[in-house]
Amino acid sequence: MTGRPRSFRRVVLSSASSLLLLVALVAEILAIGPRAASALPAPRAPREMPATDVNPFGVNIFLDKEVEEWKKRRTMEMIAEAGIGWVKQQFPWAEIEPLQDYYWDDKYDKSSWEKFDRIVDLAEEYGLEVIARLDRPPEWARPAGSNPEAPPLDPHTYADFVYDFVRHYRGRIHYIQIWNEPNLHREWRYGSPVDPVAYVTLLRLAYERAKEADPNIQVLSAPLAARTTDDPDRLNLSELTFLEEMYQAGAAPYFDIMSANGYGFEDPPSAPPDPARMNFRRVELVRLLMEKYGDQGKAIWLNEYGWNAAPEQFPPERLYWGRVSPQEQARYTVQGIDYALDHWPWAGVICIWYFRQVGDIPDTQAEYYFRMVNVDFTPQPVYAAVRAAASELAVASPGWYEETSPPVRQRGNWYPVRDERASGGSYLASNLPGSRLAFTFQGTEVQLRVRKGPDGGRLLVSVDGVTGRGTSLPRDSYGLAYLDLYSPQEEWVEVPLVQRLGEELPLRSHRLELTVADEKDPASAGHLCIVDALEVRYRRSYLLFGTTSGLLVAALLAALASLAAELRRAPPPRPQPVPVNPWTLRPEQIAPAKEGEGSGDRDRS
């Protein structure tokens, strides 16, 4: 028994709908590759100067003043959750070496390093890099009755402390700052003129001893407080005057990174610099001095940065940093860092002043209103703004990235090394098994620039938690994919590490992990792993594209054939009767009524 044939109209409508759907699917496949590529964010231009291709987001913290462990941990946790990569922490010399060559806390009968070791432990646990500020000499080292910030009587004692500090934290802390704001007499010898030449002596001795303890330690000069004028008695000098005299005293060889301050005061971040005005872009005047003295090859990191969001009713005479609204504070903070990334190829880490204070700054002081997070850990608008901005830098789109760029996260013992042969003038190295680099990217291929040599180790490679995914690497005795960095001769090579990954649609983020392995080539003299740079590429999958398109075209042709068959089987449309008006008919056109028809109601009368 056959079913009733569908009407011609229904056949046409049904087949046309199916045909249109298939055409739309084919068009979607044809467009999906270009659209996936265009959806990837365009990378910023590569930053080639050492110490500039870094996560720009840093914060100042005061965990040496915090007592409760949970508060220390919560601080680090919130910093990491916001995508911030750096913490600036003071390590007071007076607390660590209370007596000369004596690193013990008699009051609590324990090592004077212990409190600070815990801060470093937490930073490592949450993947945060520490910038250590070294100042505040003990009483035994400075003049009797002097202010706690005064420089030591003998600068060699400070240099010796720096040596001990760098040796103690070798492999864990890679960046140290030598003193703070020596262009202000309250940060030098209170009531006496500041002394750029004396500071350069302190800097030189500290630099030399730091490099003795760890040749790879990176030394930051002291940030200088921004000022538009010099005091006639030289109690305070503008940062420009002080820095010029530093260069004239021979400071250039004795720091690796220039520190500066970058407060915005009441100007937006784009406001131009002016020697007579205080604003964010004033740091460009510092840069001009560096170039004047041939020091343009160094990066500038901002030690303190931000806008103050004191309430409107705050006494104007105490608004030392000006005032903006909390919403402007949030917006300007992000815009300033964006400006630095787009316009300053020499800018590196920018440390916001400050993350959270421990409760020792009352709300009657303007400094209270810099905070990103309140004492009770409730966030200010600036926290959410920074978190959103940092997340945009956390994933690499196609392009070239240095080993310290924002999408790269470190765990374990990796240390930076300056080397002219390296991309960007530096690389990351580790010889400690278990040390790990994680790289988040969107693309289909990753190239890795590495150094191979006689002491090269192995890097275990996984993608999205799967060993060797997207690679053709060999496997070790545990079945783990690895990249062998051993070579009888030293060589710098680019390795096609990940290929044809992410060809599935839609395009998504992937996580590449590189871990220093326990195993190594039997001929290797060590486990040294050097990572220099990464390149992300996106290649459209023509196999996937062709296969899917072919299937859809075949389906389209089959649909056309089915439509033709349906049209042949469908009955032709019936002619529709033409309506007539009986009042216009001639008598001969009216057929006589049959018996019993047409009587209507008249027959019932």
N, C-alpha and C positions, 0 to 999 in steps of 0.2 A: 504494500500500500504506500503510495507516495503522498507527501504532504502537499498542502495547497500551495501553488506557486505564489511567490511574493509579487506584489504589484510592481510595475515598472518604476513608479515614483519612489517607493521604499528602497528598491535596489540601487537606484542612482544616489539617493541621499546617504545610505549606509556605506556604499563603496567610496563615495567622495569624502566622507568623514575619515575613513581609514586612510585614504590616500593623503589627505592633508596632514594627518598625524605623522605618517612616515616621512613626508617631506620636511616637517618641522624637526623630526629627530635627526635626519641627515644634516640639516642646516646647523643644528646644535653641535654635532660632532665636528663639522667643518670649522666651527668658530671656537670650540672649547680649548684647543691648543693655544692659539694666540691670546685668548682671554686669560688663560691660566698664567701665561708669561707676563701679560700686562698687569695682572693682579699683584705681582711681586713688587715690593717697594724698591725704588731706585736707591742703591747704596750711595753714601757720601763718598767724595773723592778720597782715595787712600791717604793716610797720614803717615808721612815718611820720616818725620823727625823722631828720634828716640824719645820714649816716655810721653808720647802724645796719642797713640792709638790705644787708648785705655778706656775703661768705664769712667766717664767724667763725674759721676755722682759720688761724692764723699761727704762725711759729716764729722763734726767735732763732738767728742763724747768726754765724760768725766767719771769713768768707772773706778778710778782710783779713790774717789770720794764715796762710792756706793758700798754699803755694808752687806745688804741682803743678797744672797746668791740668786734668788728668783728674779730680782730686779735687774741684775746684770744679764741674766739669760734672756729675759723679756726684751731688754734693750737690743741685744744682738739679733734676736729673732725678728723684731719689727724692722730693723735696718735691712736685714737680708730679704724679708718679704717685700720691701719696697724696691728691690732691685739695686740698692746702693752697694757699691763694691769696696769702699774704703772707709776706715775709721781713723781719725786723728786723735791720738791720746797722749797726754803729757805723762812723762816718766820723771818725776822730780828727783834730781840727784841727791838732795838732802835725805830723802826717805830710803834710797837704795844703798847709799854709802854714808851712814851717819857718822862714822869715824873713818879716818884714812885707812884704806885697804881692809875695811871691816864691813862685811855685808851680812849683818845679823841684826834682828829686831829684838833688843833686850826686853822690851816691855812685854812682848807676847812670846818670847823665847822660840823664835823660828827664823828661818831665812828671810832676809828683807826682800828677796826676789819673789817670794811666794805669792804675794798679792798680785803682782804684775804678771807672773807666769799664768795665773788663772785668767786674766784678761786676754792674754795671747791664746790660751787654750780655747776660749770661747770664740774668738775671732776665727781661728782655724776651723772649728767645728761648723761654723756658719758660712765658711768660704769667704771671709772678709780679709782684706789686706790691711796691715797696720802701718801707719805713718807715726813714728815715735818722735815726739818733741822732747829734747833734752836740755833742761835748764834748771833753775832754782838750786844754787849750790848750798851745801851744808855750812853750818856756822864755822867749822874748823877751816874751811877753804877760803872764806871771804873776810874782808876787814871787820874788825870788832865794831858792833853797833850799826853795821850797814843794813840796808834794806834786803829782804830775802831774794830779790832779783839781781842783786849786785854781782858783777863778774868776780871770779876768784882772784886772789892776790897773785897767784902763780898760775898762768894759763895751762901749764903742763899738767897740773892736777886734774883739770877738766879733761884734757886730752887723754889722760890715763883712764878716767872714768868712762869716756866714750869707747876706748879700746875694750875695757871689761864688759861694757854693755853689748857691743857688737859681737864679741866672742861668745857671750852668754846666749844670745839669741840668733846666732849664726844659722842660716837656713830657715829661720822662722820670721824674722823681721828683716825686710830688705830696704827700707827707706827710713832715714833719720834726718831730723831737722836740728840744725845747730843754732840754738838760742831763739829768742823771740823779741822782735821790735826793738833792737838796740838803738834806734834813732830817737827813742823817748827816754828821758832821764829816769823816769820811774821804773823802766825795764833795764836800766843800766846802773849807774851810781846816782842815787836820788840826791838832787841838789847840786850835782856837778855836770859840767858840759859832757855831752855824748862824744864818743871818740871812734870814728870810722876806722882809723888805723889800728887801734887796739882790738877792735872787733875782728879785723882781717887776720891779725895774729892769732886770736883765739880760733878762728875758722880754719886757718892753715894747719895749726897743730892738731886740731880735732880731725880734720880730713885725713891727714897723714896717718894718724894712729888708727882711725876707722878702717882704712884700706889695708893696714897691716893685719888687722883682725879678720877681715873678709874683703878680698879684692873686689868682690862683686856688690858690696854694699853701695847704695845710691844715697849721696849726701845732698840735702837741700839746704840752701842758704837760709838765714833768718828772714822771715817776712818783715817788711818795714811798714810801720803805720803811715797811712796816707795823711799828708798835711799840705796845705797850700802855701805856708810861709815857714821861714826859719826864725827862731828866736834870736835876738841880738846877742844874748849871752850863750847861745848854742846849747841851751838845756834841751831843746827839741829841734830837730831838723826835719825838713820835708824829706820824703822818701827819695825824691829825685836828687837832692843835694847829697844826701848820705850815700846813695848808691854810686853816684859819680865819684865821690871821694874813695869809696871802696875799690872801684876799678883803678883809680889812680894809685892806690896802695898795693895793687897787684893781686886782687881777689880772684880773678877769672879762673885760674887753674884749680881752685880749691872748693868747687862745688859742681855737682852734676846737673842739678835742676834749680832754677830760680824760683824762690817763693815770693808771693805778693799777696796783698789783700784786695778784695773786690767788693766793698760795700756799695749798694746802689743809692743810699740816702733817699732823696725824694724824686730822683729822675728815673724814667723808664730805662730798660737796658740799652736801647738804641741811641740814647742821648750821647752826642759826641764828646770826646775828651777835651778838657780845657785845664791848663795849669792852675787856673784860679778857681776851679770848681771841683767838688768832690762827687764822683759818680763811678759807676761800674767800669766804663770804658777808660777810666784814668790809667788803668794798667797798660794801655797802649803807649803811654809816655814812658813807662818803664822799659817796654820793648824797644823803643827808639834809642834809649841809652845803651841797651845791650848791643844793638846793631852798631852804634857809634864806636863802641870799644871792641868790635869784632867778635862778639859772643853770641851771634845769632843762631848758632847751631844747637843751643840748649832750649829745652822746654820751659814754660812758666806754669807752675801749679799755684792755685789760689788757696791760701791757708785759711782765710776767713772770708765768707761770701754771704750776702743776703740783704734783705730789707726788713726794717723794723715795723711791726704792726701794733704799736701802742694804741690804746683807745683814744677816742677824740678828746675826752676830758683830761687827758694826761697833761701835766704842767709843761708848757712849751719850752721853758728854760732848761728842762731836763731831757729834752729830746735830742740827745747827742748825735743820733744817727738819722734824724728826720723821722718821718712817719708816713706809712701808707696803710690802706685798709687790709684786713686779712685776705680778702679776695685778690687784691693787687699783689700782696706778698706772694701768694701762690702762683699767680700768673707771671709776675716778673722773674721769679726764681727759675722757672722753666724756660722762659724766653731768653734769659741771660745765658743759660747753658747752651741753648740752641744757637744763639748768636756766636758764642765761642766756637762751637763745632763748625759753623758755616763760614766764619770770617777769620778765625785765628788758627792757622795750621801749627802754631807753636804752643797751643793751650793743651794742658793735660787734665789732671784731677782738679776738681773744684769742690772744696770742702765747705759745706753749708755751716754757718754759725747759727745755731747749734742744734743737735738732735733733741736732747732732753737734759735738764739739770736735776740735781738730786734734792732740791728744796732749800738750797742756801742762797738763792737769788729771790728776794721778795718782789711782789708785783708793784711795789712803789718805785722800782728801778726800771729804766727803759730796757735794760738788757734782758729782762724777763720775757719780753715780747718778740724775741727772735726765735723762740722754740718751735720745733716741728711737732713735738709731742709734749703734752702736759706732764707734770710730775706723776699724775695718776695713770699715765699712758693713754689718755684719750687724745687722738690725733687732731691737729689743726688742719685747715684746708691745704696748707702747703705740703703736708705729708701725702695726701691723696694725689695732688698734682704731680709731685715727683715720682710717685709710684707709677702713675699712668705714663709719664714721659720715659721713665727707665725701661718700662716693658717694651716700648717701641724699638729700643736699641738692643734688646736681648736676643733677637733672632736675625741671623745673617741671611740676606738675600744674595743673588748672584753678584760676585765681586771678590776683591782681594782683601784679606784681613790679616793683621799682625797677630801674633800669638797672645797678646795681652788685650785684644779688642773686647768690647762689651759682651759679644756672644760667647766668649770663652770663659769658663769657670775653672778655678784651680782647687785641687784638694791634695794635701800632702806637701812634700818638700820640693817645690819648684822655685828656682831662683833666676832672676834676670841677669843676663851677661851682655855687656856692650861689645860689639864686634863689627868692624867695618864690612866684613864679608856678608853679614846677615842682612836680610831684608829689613828696612827701617832702622838698621844700625844696632839691633839687639836681638836676642833670642831667649827662650826659656830652656832651662836644663834641669834634669833630675837624675840621680843614680840610686834613688831609694825605691825599691819595689813596693808597689801599692799606690804610689803617687799617681794622681789622675787628672786629666784635662777633659772637660765636657764642652762640646761645641754644638750649639743649636742653630739649625739652618733650614732654609727652604730652597730646594733645588733637587737636581737629579744626580749630580756628581760633585765630589770633593777631591781637590788636589792638595797634597801636603808637602810643604817644603821642609826638609830635614837635613841634618848633617850626619853622614855615616863616617865611621872611622875604626881604628884598631881597638878602641875601648867601647865601641857601641853596644848597647843592649837591645832589648826587644820591647816593642809597644804592642800590648794586646788591644785589639780593635773590635768594638761592638757598635751596632747601630740600633737604636730603639730597644736596647736590652738584649739583642740577638747577636751572638758572636759571628763576625764575618759577614753580616748581611750586606748585600750589594757589593761584595768584594770577591776577589779570587786569590786571597792570601793563603799561605800554608797554615797548617795546624800544628800545635805543639803536642806534647805527650798527654795533656789534659783535654785535647780536642778544641782548644781555643785558637782562634785566628790571630795571627801576629804579623807585625812588620819588623823585619830584621834590620837593625841599624849598624851591623858589623860590616866592615870593609877593610881589607889590608891597607888601603890608602885613604886618607881623608878626602871626602868629596861632599859637595852640597848638591842635592838633587831634589827634583819635584816628582813626587810619586802619585800616580792616579789611584787614590785610595778607595774611593767609593764610586761605582759606576751604575748607570741605569737604575737609579733608586728613585722612588716616588713617581714612577710612571703611571701609577694608579691615579684615578681621579676621584674627588678633587685633590689638588695639590695641598700638601700639609707640611707641618714642621717635623723635623727629625732631630735626633740627638745622637751625635757621634761621641764616643768615649774612647780615650787613649790612656792606657794604664801601663806603668812601668812593670815589666814581668819579672818573675823570679828566675826564669830560665834565660839563658843566653847562648849564643854560638860558642861551642867549645874553644874556638880559637880567640875569642874576644878577651881583652884584658879587663873588662869591667861591664857595668850595667848602664853606662851613660846614655841618656836619651835627650836629644836636642830637637826641639820643635821651633821652627822659625816663622812660618806663616801658613795660611790656609786660603784656598780659592774655591769658591762655590760657583758651579755652573748649572744652567738649566738647559736641557736638551729635550725637545718634544719627541715623544715616542711615536715614530712613524709606523712601527710594527703594530702597536695598539691602535693607532689612528687608522691604518689601512685595513686591519682586520675588522674593526667595528664598522667602518664606513662600508666595506665590502658586504658585510652581512646585511646592513640596512639597505643598500642598493639592491641586493638580491631580494630582500623582502618587498621592496618597492616594485620591482619587476613582477614578482609573484602576485602582488596586489593588483597590478594592472591587468595581468592575465585573468585573474579571478573576476575582475570587473567585466572584462569582455565576455567571459563565459556566462556570467549572470545576465548580462544584457541579451545574449542570444536565447537563453532559456525563458526569460520573462515574457509573459503574454503582452502583445501590443496594447497600447492604451485604447479603451473603448471610446467611440465618439460620443460626445455629450449632447443630449437633446437641446434644440434651440427653443427657448421659451417664446410663445406667441400670445398675442392679445386677441381673445375671441371676438371683441367688438369690431375688429378690423377685418374679419373673415367674410368672404362672399358666401352666399347660400349654398352654392355647389361644393364649397370646401368643408361644409359641416356634415358629418356622417349622421344618418338617422339613428336615433337611440334605440337600443334593443329593449325588448319587453322586460319590464321590471326595473329599468334603469332611468335615472333622471326624474322620477316623480317627486322626490323630495318631500317636504312637509305638506305640499298641496294635496297629496293622495290621502292624508290623514284627516282632511277636513270633512 
